[in-house]
Amino acid sequence: VKEVYNEINVRDRSNIKNYFKDILISNELRLRILKEKDISALNYNIETVNQVVYIMGIANNNNELSLVMDQARNIRGVEKVLSFVILKDDERRK
């Protein structure tokens, strides 16, 4: 293990409406990046908790990462976007 991020956010499942909002946000983002020809969608893992989008993965370049982040920010209901994406040529991958 080279790095650990502590972004723990406990999901309140007592409110089923918010839970389904999170699912819709994640699915919307997945669909958007699948449609975008300049994004390698398989390189990303997306989770949404309490309308906060967590993006993890490996971006081919800064432009691709910017596109993914922009897509996430422009989804209705998203309160915050956190990226844990590293670039393909990042030294931490060696």
Secondary structure, DSSP 8 states (H G I E B T S, - for coil): ------------TT-HHHHHHHHHHHHHHHHHHHH-TTS-GGGEEEEEETTEEEEEEEESSHHHHHHHHHHHHTSTT--EEEEEEEETT-GGG-
